[in-house]
Amino acid sequence: MGFDPWDAAFVADPYPAYRELREQGRAVWCEATGQWLVPHYADVSALLRDRRLGRTYLHRFSHEEFGRTAPPPEHEPFHVLNDNGLLDLEDPAHGRVRRLVSKAFTPRTVERLAPAVERLARELVGRLLADGGGDLLAVVAEPLPVAVIAELLGVPEEDRGLLRPWSADICGMFELRPGEETARRAVQASTEFSAYLRELIARRRRQPGEDLVSGLIAAHDEEGRLSEQEMISTCVLLLNAGHEATVNTTVNGWWALFRNPGQLAVLDREKLSTAVDELMRYDTPLQMFERWVLDDIEIGGTVIPRGAEVALLFGSANRDPARFPDPDALDLSRTDNPHLSFGAGIHYCLGAPLARRELAASFGALLADGVPPLKLVREPQWQPGYVIRGLRELIVEF
């Protein structure tokens, strides 16, 4: 089986295909996706830091100059929202926005949220326990990061049910070749979410609080260099990145543990710090990160011209034997573990400390004294998406 992101069997287990790709070379052309696939750890790590590549090209070129077609006008609400977020900005705009966002989203912010994260994790596990089991994704993995991001942003409890559907619809556009219905839903969600956040920002201007939105307003007022659209895009990015990665790491991680009972048997709360990173390396929720080639580059003797797109294969890099001894083995005690699941360079995940805190809290609550061991009820099915890769459900019992 080769690299085929639309094939259910490949999505369920892409790792044999990654081994083949690493053997084929350092940059492999994929006709089906129109991209150069980069499967080796050293190259992926280096290219994440290489300023000849970019998440966008519009800071240097028009669509026509770059040889690309502009998106349809009806998709504009999605692109305005997406293009003004940290993930798709490049310097100098990226550096300016990240510096201002970092003033509001500090380590102290994460520490302030820590008691709420721990409490929410215990409450959610308590519900699963009271029912004798159920869908770990729906009962624990999904509600936790959504509630935490809502708490971070200052979204009132009665509005929090809106966030997950908006985020899911927007994230559909990050898959390869999304269809028109996916685009329509993403545009609608972008429009509704943006309107909601404009109202929230207006309320926080009148009544500031301890939340991130109030912090972003303060950063804007202090230096006057963070636009309202950049604030909105930042909030949406924090929700999308914060919940998709944490949800999928949780359920992909438990599915990996059920398939490796020897590792599950030795997992305890003391090992959580290394365990969380190993689970992220072993089956990363973000399999591919795309970049545009802004100036010609060479990878392993292959010249890739300006205007091309490279696909940095995080899932393959995290299983590269040149960097990780016995990479296909799940080893929760692995300490030398510079996995790339949070990215690298200027786009390194701003929310990584919060994600680690949430993951440690949810795994810790399920491993707490008095909580019986989890048991898998039936083998799960994978969602069809490949770029953001996760399970449909994970049915467990105690």
Phi, psi and omega in degrees: 000129180263191180286111181214090186292354178258001181265126185299323180293321177294314180300321181295327180207085182279354192291324173299321178294325177296321178300317179297317180298317180297328178286331183286333179154186183268337174220119187240123180287133178244108182297322186296323182258348182069036184225159168268119180275131180243106190259350187266143183303310186300319180289315180300314180299317181291319184288333174298337182257358188273118184283359172281355175245154180211153173289334175226166173240357188288347175283350181234331186223155167279168176303317183295315180299329183270358179076026181239157179268134178295147178295156180300145181304327181291346177271001189305318181303322177294314186290324175299316180294313184289318188288344180260007177269158183304325185296329185247007174270149172239163180298147009276346183299320182300312182299319180297311183292318181297320180297317180290320178294321180297334176294329181266327184255076188260168172305327179294326176299315180297317179296323179296327180280343188307311180299322178294320179299312181298316181296314180299317180299316179296319180296316181293318177295324177300321178294317179298319181294318180298328179272358181076008181134195181142205181272108181301327180294310186285328187269325185241304191298318184279313183297328186297301182294327179296316179296321182292315179295322177298319177297317179299317183278343183083028177283125181301149185303323183291345180260355191291338177294342179285333194291313185299312179298320177301313182298315181299318181291321179293318183292341176301334181284350181273355176282166180286131178050060178295144182279176184295322180293320176300316180296318180299316180294322180294320179295316180297315180296320179298317180295312183292316182294318179298317180297319179299315183290328176299319178293319180297318178298318179298320178295320182288333174296321180283321184226083180298150177229202180265006188275172184293322179301316177298322178295321178293321177297318179296319178296321178294314183293329182290318185243347176064029186233015176241111184287162178298322179297321178294323175298313181299312181297324178296315181297317180295317179299318180299320177292309184299308181292319184294323184270320182299312183294318184288318178301309185288327175296321180296306185284321175299323180294315178294324177296320176296320180294320179296330178275352178232069187300332178296321178287321178298323182295330183261000180285126173220178186296335180290334184265006190298324184297314178283328182296317182299315180293324179292321178294324177291323178291315189295321182212074187296141179288336178251105187276331186221139176232121187264145177220146174271145177271109184274331175220147182311138175230163176235130178234112177057037179090352178263122178273124179250119190279159172306139180099345177278169177238136175250145177249108179276114188270092181301318182299322178287316180301321181288350176244020183281119181295343177290341180244327185241115176301136179049059192293336181274002176264136173277117183230097186291349177263007181297120182257327177275088193219067180277058181299163185253016186296336176264006182081198180193168180074206186292341180262015175305139188302118179296330184266012183305314179299322179291319178299315178298321180297315180295316181296316178297323181292315183288317176295319180297320180295326180280345179255005185293156176303136178092349176263118181296158180298147176279148177225138179285134179272314178209155181297132183280164174252150180270147169297156181290339183293144178254316185299307171258106194249124180201174183274155174289322182196166175216097185274122185229165171218165180263000000 
